[in-house]
Amino acid sequence: MAGHRIFGTPFAAVYPHYLAKVERKGHTKGDFDAVITWLTGFDDAALARHLADETTFEDFFVAAQLHPNAPLITGVICGVRIEEIDDPLMRQIRYLDKLVDEVAKGRPMAKVLRTA
């Protein structure tokens, strides 16, 4: 069975949209990149490489070392409760969506990064 089309979409194609959402709400690229670093374990160089190589979402998350607190990301995104998503890759993508939403809404970074 084929996966969702987002799995084969280059992360670099969606990154500017995430960034625009965060910046439109008055937050910075640094805030957004901090969220990606926290979730995936990628440093700035690794993130830049994935963007330049147009790594698909699937390969992006295969290469990631998800933060141990990532399962603490719960709630509804796109009308679906994250903790009820069966497909692990889709759940990881929705974790990122949720974190972007939280940054855009101005939630304190300590809470976004599940450290408080």
NORNOR-V894940 format. One record per residue. N is the residue number from 0. PHI is phi as a letter, one per 30 degrees, with the letter a starting at -180 (999 if undefined). PSI is psi as a letter, one per 30 degrees, with the letter a starting at -180 (999 if undefined). OMEGA is omega in degrees with one decimal (999 if undefined). Layout:
# NORNOR-V894940
n: {N N}
phi: {PHI PHI}
psi: {PSI PSI}
omega: {OMEGA OMEGA}
This chain:
# NORNOR-V894940
n: {0 1 2 3 4 5 6 7 8 9 10 11 12 13 14 15 16 17 18 19 20 21 22 23 24 25 26 27 28 29 30 31 32 33 34 35 36 37 38 39 40 41 42 43 44 45 46 47 48 49 50 51 52 53 54 55 56 57 58 59 60 61 62 63 64 65 66 67 68 69 70 71 72 73 74 75 76 77 78 79 80 81 82 83 84 85 86 87 88 89 90 91 92 93 94 95 96 97 98 99 100 101 102 103 104 105 106 107 108 109 110 111 112 113 114 115}
phi: {999 d d d d d d c d d e d d c e d d e d d d d d e c i c c d d d d d d d d d d d c i d d e d d d e d d d d d h d d e d d e d d d d c e d d d e d d d b j c b h i b d e d c d d d e d d d d d d e d e d d d e d d d d i d e e e d e d h c b}
psi: {k k l k f f e g k k e f f f e f e e e e e e e f g g l l e e e e e e e e e e e f f k a e e e e e e e e e f h k l e e e e f e f l j k k f g e f f j l a k k h g k k e f g k e j e e e e e e f e e e e e e e e e e f g k k e e e e g h f 999}
omega: {-179.8 178.7 177.9 -176.2 178.7 -178.2 -178.9 179.0 176.4 177.3 -179.4 179.1 -176.7 -178.5 -178.9 179.1 173.7 -178.0 179.3 179.2 -179.5 -178.2 178.4 -179.7 173.7 179.3 -169.2 172.9 177.7 176.8 -178.4 180.0 176.7 178.1 179.4 179.4 180.0 -175.3 -169.6 -174.9 179.4 171.6 -177.3 -178.4 179.8 177.6 179.2 178.4 179.5 178.2 -179.1 -178.3 -177.6 177.6 177.2 176.0 -179.2 -179.4 178.1 -177.9 173.7 -179.1 -176.1 169.4 -174.8 178.8 -179.3 179.5 -179.7 178.5 175.5 177.4 -177.1 178.1 -175.5 174.4 -178.5 176.7 -178.4 177.4 -174.2 -175.4 178.5 179.4 -176.6 -176.1 -176.6 179.5 178.5 178.1 179.7 177.4 179.6 172.4 -179.9 177.5 -178.3 179.3 177.3 178.0 -178.2 177.1 -178.6 -180.0 176.8 176.9 179.8 -176.7 178.4 178.8 178.0 -177.5 174.6 177.5 -179.3 999}
